[in-house]
Amino acid sequence: MLGEKHDLIHELPEYKDQIRTLKMSNKHFEKLFDKYHDLDHQIRRIEEGIETPEDSYSEELKKERLQLKDELFGMIKTA
């Protein structure tokens, strides 16, 4: 859905406590989390029409966000 939030807390509410713990205790997780958040914000701006890059650029951002989400989710599940 356009402009919909995809931050990890909204995407994985059942892991809210694990996400917070990992953000405070794991610098690598924190770095990836911040990058994911920045990508999500950038994608929402594109979807809302605030920024208008090429479609291929938007798709690359979405792929990168999905890859980060998968990596972060793997870290959450093993924590």
C-alpha positions in Angstrom: 0.0 0.0 0.0 1.3 3.4 -0.9 2.8 5.4 1.9 2.3 2.6 4.4 4.8 2.3 7.2 7.1 -0.7 7.0 9.2 0.0 10.0 10.1 -3.2 11.9 7.9 -2.4 14.9 4.9 -2.2 12.6 6.0 -5.2 10.5 7.0 -7.4 13.4 5.0 -6.2 16.5 5.3 -9.6 18.2 9.1 -9.1 18.3 9.0 -5.5 19.7 10.9 -6.4 22.9 13.6 -8.4 21.1 14.1 -5.5 18.6 14.5 -3.0 21.4 17.0 -5.3 23.2 19.0 -5.9 20.1 19.1 -2.2 19.2 20.6 -1.5 22.6 23.0 -4.4 22.8 24.1 -5.2 19.2 25.9 -2.4 17.2 25.6 -4.3 13.9 21.9 -4.8 14.4 21.5 -1.1 15.3 23.3 0.0 12.2 21.2 -2.3 10.0 18.0 -1.2 11.8 18.9 2.5 11.2 19.6 1.8 7.5 16.3 -0.1 7.2 14.5 2.8 8.8 16.2 5.4 6.5 15.3 3.3 3.4 11.7 2.9 4.5 11.4 6.7 5.0 12.9 7.4 1.6 10.5 4.9 -0.1 7.5 6.4 1.7 8.5 9.9 0.4 8.6 8.5 -3.1 5.3 6.7 -2.8 3.7 9.9 -1.5 5.0 11.9 -4.5 7.3 14.1 -2.4 10.3 12.7 -4.4 10.0 11.4 -8.0 13.0 9.3 -9.0 13.1 6.7 -11.8 10.9 3.6 -11.2 14.0 1.4 -11.4 15.6 3.4 -8.5 12.5 3.0 -6.4 12.4 -0.8 -7.1 16.1 -1.1 -6.1 15.4 0.7 -2.8 12.5 -1.7 -2.1 14.7 -4.7 -2.8 17.4 -3.4 -0.5 14.8 -2.8 2.2 13.5 -6.4 1.8 17.0 -7.8 2.0 17.7 -5.8 5.2 14.4 -6.9 6.7 15.3 -10.5 6.0 18.7 -10.1 7.6 17.3 -8.3 10.6 14.5 -10.9 11.1 17.2 -13.6 11.0 19.1 -11.8 13.8 15.8 -11.4 15.8 14.9 -15.1 15.5 18.4 -16.2 16.7 18.5 -13.8 19.6 
